[in-house]
Amino acid sequence: MPNRPPHFIRQVLPDGFEYKEDFLDPQQERALVRQFARLAFKEFEFRGFLGKRQTISFGWRYDFNVREVQEADEMPIPRR
């Protein structure tokens, strides 16, 4: 039987995406969460308003206040 995601996930996966049960083991998952916690997420800013979510960009980012693409920090390389 193919590896099938829970019903609610099957409904939202874009074409070409695949759900993998237990893709990360618990230790890998905790390490990934620790890495995300170190990232400098900032409130989403859109033309002077702050959104109710935090974002981070790597490589390039779009600045909605000045309406241009700007360089952003490189994507951090995960530690193994």
Secondary structure, DSSP 8 states (H G I E B T S, - for coil): ------HHHHTT--TT----TTSS-HHHHHHHHHHHHTS--EEEEETTEEEEEEE--SSEEEETTTTEEEE---------
